[in-house]
Amino acid sequence: MTALTEDVQRQGISSSVVELYDLAYATDSSGNVSYARFFPSGLDSDLTEVQFRDSTGTARTYEAIPMQIDGISISADGAYNRPELTIANIESVFADAIGNIKFEDLIGKKITRRTTLEKYLVGNAGDSGSGNAPVEFPKATFIIDRIKSKSPIQVVFELAAPFDLAGILLPRRIVVGGSCPFKYTGASSVVYDNDNLIYTTAKERNKEGGCTWRRDSKIWVNGTPYYAYMNAQDDYIVPEENETGGVTFTNASGLSSFTANTYYYNTVSVTRVNADGSYTDTTINQYWQATRATTTAPTSASNSWRSVRIWRTYSASTTYYGYKDKRHNEYVLKDEKLWQVKRTTQTGSSHSTLIEGEYWTAGDVCGKTLTSCAMRFQAKPLSAGWSSLKDSRIGLPYGGFPGVIQRR
């Protein structure tokens, strides 16, 4: 810094100011960071790259790309400025530098602006030499906060100071009102290995977030194991009548009164999506649970009713149906893991393997709300199925909701 101070205090500066940028765009599983290093191509039309030393004195190569950054300033009061980084929207130098990562994937990445004089670049008269710290001005670090605009000509990123990102709170976890931020079953005590459950306590390194709901959705009540499956709409998914412990559904047609916590069905017109993508109009059973005694027929418009789905044990020779309204897509249970047809009907003998992809998706999915959490951890089993009333004596685990029990 002393040499730089002397340079800039002279009446005339004999060397050009150089801006260099370090973009940390990826981190591998071992914590190693990948950098893209570049500078504005207007620095010198004859240069395609320059070298400058990092803090350890190692020479790093910076590529020339068409770019500019505006709005960098420091103010003692008011909001912190948010500079704009403009990069030509090209699929060559910059795309190669970041490993063909999409521009959208750069949001949240750190970019550091380094400033020095041209004479301090590697190979020039002021080069500090291998193993020596470089001569440069103080660095400025920013976070890519959002893509402000994107066109065939250019992409404009809005940058923010690391301490000026909206919604980032200690301990660096965003809390969104009414929605859990944790990965569903991320802290489960059982883990999957090649889609098979391993019944061992997951080590800390296997845990992601704070949701301790088991991946097999199994709970014990008074020493008896039960499976509590639900979808993103908070519908219980219960075993079909012919399954062991299956639920008995009563035809609601013609009935004038309904009993609380009892299961019923009626018929509904739907459009089936055939295996070839064509459509067929048909009718299927729609399943319900009365949440209270009522004289109102089953309907989603009444808070006396809750929609219910059913699952069957998987068979490779059975056809499972998909519908235009995906909420009706059928559920199957295989190796204690619940699956749902993703879209098109899966004909028998065409689905010997169930994997997450184009044809199947996970059947047990969390709605990410406080209700979703309570339906699982406070679930009350019936002789078959689940009660519409929760056991509120059971505290919810530490999660993304205010007021729940904190488990450190």
C-alpha positions in Angstrom: 0.0 0.0 0.0 2.9 2.4 0.7 4.1 2.1 -2.9 0.6 2.7 -4.2 0.1 5.7 -2.0 3.3 7.3 -3.3 2.2 6.5 -6.9 -1.3 8.1 -6.7 0.0 11.2 -4.8 2.3 12.1 -7.6 1.3 14.9 -10.0 1.1 12.4 -12.8 0.5 8.7 -12.6 2.8 6.8 -15.0 0.8 3.5 -14.9 -2.8 2.8 -15.7 -5.3 1.7 -13.1 -6.3 -2.0 -13.5 -9.5 -3.6 -12.2 -9.6 -7.4 -11.7 -12.5 -9.6 -10.6 -12.5 -12.9 -8.8 -15.9 -14.8 -9.0 -16.2 -17.7 -6.6 -18.8 -19.7 -8.7 -18.6 -23.2 -7.2 -17.6 -25.2 -4.2 -17.0 -28.9 -4.2 -17.8 -31.4 -1.5 -14.3 -31.0 0.0 -14.7 -27.2 0.3 -12.5 -26.3 -2.6 -13.6 -23.1 -4.3 -13.6 -22.7 -8.1 -12.9 -19.1 -9.4 -13.5 -17.4 -12.6 -11.0 -14.5 -13.0 -11.5 -11.8 -15.5 -11.1 -8.1 -16.3 -12.8 -5.6 -18.6 -11.5 -6.2 -22.2 -11.2 -2.4 -22.6 -8.0 -2.5 -20.5 -5.9 -3.0 -23.5 -7.2 -4.1 -26.9 -4.0 -6.1 -27.4 -4.4 -8.2 -24.2 -6.4 -11.4 -24.0 -5.2 -12.2 -20.5 -3.0 -10.8 -17.7 -1.6 -12.2 -14.5 -1.7 -10.9 -10.9 -0.7 -12.5 -7.7 -3.0 -13.6 -4.9 -2.4 -13.1 -1.2 0.0 -16.0 -1.2 2.1 -14.6 -4.1 0.8 -17.2 -6.6 0.3 -15.8 -10.1 -3.3 -16.0 -11.2 -4.5 -15.6 -14.8 -7.3 -13.2 -15.6 -9.2 -13.4 -18.9 -10.4 -10.3 -20.8 -14.2 -10.2 -21.3 -16.6 -7.4 -22.4 -18.0 -6.1 -19.2 -18.3 -3.1 -17.0 -19.3 -2.3 -13.4 -21.1 0.9 -12.3 -22.3 2.4 -9.1 -19.4 1.5 -6.7 -19.3 4.2 -4.1 -19.0 4.6 -0.3 -21.3 6.8 1.7 -21.3 7.5 5.4 -25.1 7.6 5.6 -28.1 6.3 3.8 -28.6 2.9 2.1 -25.5 1.0 0.9 -25.1 1.3 -2.8 -25.9 -1.7 -5.1 -23.5 -1.7 -8.0 -24.5 -3.2 -11.4 -22.3 -5.6 -13.2 -23.0 -5.7 -17.0 -21.6 -8.6 -19.0 -22.1 -9.2 -22.7 -24.5 -12.1 -23.2 -22.2 -14.3 -25.1 -21.6 -18.1 -25.0 -17.8 -18.0 -25.3 -15.2 -16.5 -22.9 -17.3 -15.9 -19.9 -19.4 -19.1 -20.3 -16.2 -21.1 -20.6 -14.7 -19.4 -17.5 -17.7 -20.4 -15.3 -17.9 -24.0 -16.6 -21.1 -23.3 -18.7 -23.1 -22.6 -15.5 -26.4 -20.8 -16.1 -26.5 -17.1 -15.3 -29.3 -17.8 -12.8 -27.1 -20.1 -10.9 -24.7 -17.2 -10.1 -27.2 -15.6 -7.8 -25.8 -15.7 -4.3 -22.2 -16.1 -5.5 -19.4 -13.9 -4.2 -17.4 -11.6 -6.5 -14.3 -9.6 -5.4 -13.0 -6.5 -7.1 -9.3 -6.0 -7.0 -7.6 -2.8 -8.1 -3.9 -2.1 -8.8 -1.7 -0.4 -11.3 -0.7 -2.0 -14.5 3.0 -2.0 -13.5 2.3 -4.3 -10.6 1.0 -7.1 -12.8 3.1 -10.2 -13.1 6.0 -9.7 -15.5 6.0 -5.9 -15.2 8.5 -3.7 -13.4 6.6 -3.5 -10.1 5.8 -7.3 -9.9 6.2 -8.3 -6.2 7.6 -11.7 -7.2 6.7 -15.3 -6.4 5.7 -15.9 -2.8 5.2 -12.2 -2.0 1.9 -10.4 -1.4 0.8 -8.3 -4.4 0.7 -4.5 -4.4 -3.0 -3.5 -4.6 -5.7 -1.2 -3.2 -8.2 -2.6 -0.6 -10.5 -5.3 -2.0 -14.2 -4.8 -2.3 -16.4 -7.9 -2.0 -20.0 -8.2 -3.2 -22.7 -10.8 -3.5 -24.6 -11.3 -6.8 -28.1 -10.5 -5.5 -30.3 -10.8 -8.6 -30.4 -10.6 -12.4 -31.7 -7.1 -13.1 -32.1 -7.5 -16.8 -31.3 -10.0 -19.5 -31.3 -9.6 -23.2 -29.6 -11.1 -26.3 -27.0 -8.4 -26.0 -26.2 -8.3 -22.3 -26.9 -9.5 -18.8 -27.0 -7.0 -15.9 -26.4 -8.4 -12.4 -27.3 -6.3 -9.3 -24.7 -6.6 -6.6 -25.0 -6.2 -2.8 -22.7 -5.9 0.1 -22.5 -9.2 2.0 -24.1 -7.5 5.1 -26.8 -5.8 3.1 -28.8 -8.7 1.7 -32.5 -8.4 2.5 -33.9 -11.2 4.7 -30.5 -12.7 5.7 -30.6 -13.0 9.5 -28.3 -14.6 12.0 -27.7 -17.5 12.2 -28.0 -17.2 8.4 -31.4 -18.9 8.1 -34.3 -17.1 6.3 -37.5 -17.5 8.2 -40.6 -17.1 6.0 -43.9 -16.6 7.8 -46.1 -19.7 7.6 -43.6 -21.8 5.6 -40.9 -24.2 6.9 -37.4 -23.6 5.3 -36.0 -27.0 6.2 -35.5 -29.9 3.8 -38.2 -32.4 4.4 -36.8 -35.4 6.4 -33.4 -33.8 6.1 -32.5 -34.7 9.7 -34.2 -38.1 9.6 -32.8 -40.9 11.8 -32.9 -43.3 8.8 -31.2 -42.7 5.5 -31.5 -44.1 2.0 -28.7 -46.0 0.3 -29.6 -46.7 -3.4 -33.2 -46.2 -2.5 -33.1 -48.8 0.3 -33.7 -47.6 3.8 -30.9 -48.1 6.3 -32.3 -48.3 9.9 -29.4 -46.7 11.7 -29.0 -43.3 13.3 -27.9 -40.9 10.7 -24.6 -39.2 11.5 -24.5 -35.4 11.6 -22.8 -35.2 8.3 -25.8 -36.8 6.7 -28.3 -34.3 8.0 -29.6 -31.4 6.1 -31.7 -28.9 8.0 -33.8 -29.6 11.1 -36.7 -31.7 9.9 -36.5 -34.9 12.0 -39.5 -36.7 10.3 -38.4 -40.2 9.4 -37.9 -40.9 5.7 -40.1 -44.0 6.0 -42.9 -41.9 7.7 -43.1 -44.4 10.5 -44.2 -43.4 14.0 -44.9 -45.3 17.2 -47.9 -44.8 19.3 -48.0 -46.8 22.6 -45.4 -49.2 21.2 -47.3 -49.8 17.9 -45.8 -48.7 14.6 -47.9 -46.7 12.1 -47.2 -45.1 8.8 -48.4 -41.6 8.3 -48.2 -40.6 4.7 -49.3 -37.2 3.4 -49.1 -35.1 0.2 -48.4 -31.5 -0.4 -52.1 -30.6 0.0 -52.1 -32.2 3.5 -54.2 -35.1 2.5 -53.7 -38.3 4.4 -52.7 -41.2 2.2 -54.1 -44.3 3.7 -54.0 -48.0 2.7 -56.7 -49.2 0.4 -59.4 -51.5 1.9 -57.8 -54.7 0.6 -54.4 -53.9 2.1 -53.4 -55.2 5.6 -54.8 -52.6 8.0 -56.6 -51.0 5.2 -59.3 -48.4 5.6 -63.0 -49.1 5.0 -64.8 -46.5 2.9 -68.6 -46.2 3.0 -70.5 -45.0 -0.1 -71.8 -41.5 0.7 -74.5 -41.7 -2.0 -78.0 -41.5 -0.4 -76.8 -40.9 3.1 -78.2 -37.9 5.1 -75.8 -37.9 8.1 -72.1 -38.6 8.5 -70.0 -39.6 11.5 -66.9 -37.8 12.6 -63.6 -39.5 11.7 -65.3 -42.0 9.4 -64.2 -42.5 5.8 -66.5 -42.2 2.8 -66.4 -42.1 -1.0 -68.3 -40.7 -3.9 -67.6 -40.6 -7.6 -66.1 -37.8 -9.6 -65.6 -37.2 -13.3 -62.0 -37.0 -14.4 -59.8 -37.0 -17.5 -57.3 -39.9 -17.6 -53.9 -39.4 -19.2 -53.2 -42.6 -21.1 -49.7 -44.1 -21.5 -49.4 -42.6 -25.0 -50.4 -39.1 -23.8 -54.0 -39.2 -25.1 -57.0 -38.4 -22.9 -60.0 -40.5 -21.8 -62.9 -39.2 -19.8 -63.9 -41.5 -17.0 -65.1 -41.6 -13.4 -63.3 -42.7 -10.3 -63.9 -42.8 -6.5 -63.1 -39.7 -4.5 -62.2 -40.5 -0.9 -63.1 -38.4 2.1 -62.9 -38.2 5.9 -65.6 -36.5 8.0 -63.7 -34.2 10.4 -66.9 -33.8 12.5 -70.5 -35.1 12.5 -72.4 -33.4 9.7 -75.4 -33.6 7.4 -73.5 -32.1 4.5 -72.5 -34.4 1.7 -68.7 -34.7 1.0 -67.3 -31.6 -0.6 -64.1 -29.6 -0.5 -66.2 -26.5 0.1 -67.1 -27.6 3.6 -64.7 -27.6 6.6 -66.5 -30.8 7.8 -64.7 -32.8 5.2 -61.1 -33.6 4.3 -59.9 -35.1 1.1 -58.1 -38.5 1.5 -56.0 -40.5 -0.9 -55.3 -44.2 -1.0 -52.2 -46.4 -1.7 -51.8 -49.9 -2.8 -48.8 -52.3 -2.5 -46.8 -52.1 -5.7 -47.0 -54.8 -8.3 -45.0 -54.8 -11.5 -47.8 -56.3 -13.5 -50.5 -53.8 -12.4 -51.4 -50.7 -14.4 -51.4 -47.4 -12.4 -53.3 -44.4 -13.7 -52.4 -40.8 -14.2 -54.9 -38.0 -14.6 -55.1 -34.5 -16.0 -55.7 -33.3 -12.5 -52.5 -34.7 -10.9 -54.0 -34.8 -7.4 -55.8 -38.0 -8.5 -52.7 -39.8 -9.7 -52.4 -43.2 -8.0 -50.1 -44.0 -5.2 -48.1 -47.2 -4.6 -46.0 -48.5 -1.7 -42.7 -50.3 -2.5 -40.1 -51.2 0.1 -41.6 -48.8 2.6 -41.3 -45.9 0.2 -44.4 -44.2 -1.2 -44.5 -43.3 -4.9 -47.0 -41.5 -7.1 -47.6 -41.6 -10.9 -46.1 -38.4 -12.2 -48.3 -37.8 -15.2 -49.1 -40.5 -17.7 -50.6 -43.9 -16.9 -48.0 -46.6 -16.2 -49.1 -49.8 -17.8 -48.3 -53.2 -16.3 -44.8 -54.7 -17.1 -43.5 -51.2 -18.2 -42.4 -50.0 -14.7 -40.3 -52.7 -13.1 -38.1 -50.0 -11.5 -39.5 -47.0 -9.7 -37.2 -44.0 -9.8 -37.7 -40.2 -9.4 -37.9 -38.9 -13.0 -40.3 -38.6 -15.9 -42.8 -41.2 -14.8 -42.8 -41.5 -11.0 -42.3 -39.0 -8.2 -42.1 -39.2 -4.4 -45.6 -39.8 -2.9 -45.0 -38.6 0.6 -44.4 -34.8 0.3 -44.6 -32.0 2.9 -46.8 -29.0 2.3 -44.2 -26.9 4.3 -46.8 -25.3 6.5 -47.4 -25.5 10.3 -50.5 -27.6 9.5 -48.3 -30.1 7.6 -45.9 -30.3 10.5 -48.6 -30.8 13.1 -50.4 -33.5 11.0 -47.2 -35.6 11.2 -45.8 -35.1 14.6 -49.2 -34.8 16.4 -50.9 -37.5 14.3 -53.5 -39.7 16.2 -54.1 -43.1 14.7 -57.5 -44.8 14.4 -58.0 -48.5 14.2 -57.6 -47.9 10.5 -56.5 -44.5 9.1 -55.9 -41.3 11.0 -58.0 -39.1 13.3 -58.9 -35.6 12.1 -58.0 -34.5 15.7 -54.3 -34.0 16.5 -52.6 -34.8 19.8 -51.6 -31.2 20.8 -49.7 -32.5 23.8 -46.9 -33.5 21.5 -44.6 -30.6 20.9 -43.4 -29.9 17.3 -39.6 -30.3 16.8 -37.4 -27.2 16.4 -38.0 -26.0 12.9 -38.8 -22.9 10.9 -41.9 -21.8 12.8 -42.1 -19.3 15.7 -43.2 -20.6 19.0 -42.3 -24.3 18.5 -40.1 -26.2 21.0 -36.5 -25.5 20.4 -34.2 -28.6 20.3 -30.6 -27.6 20.1 
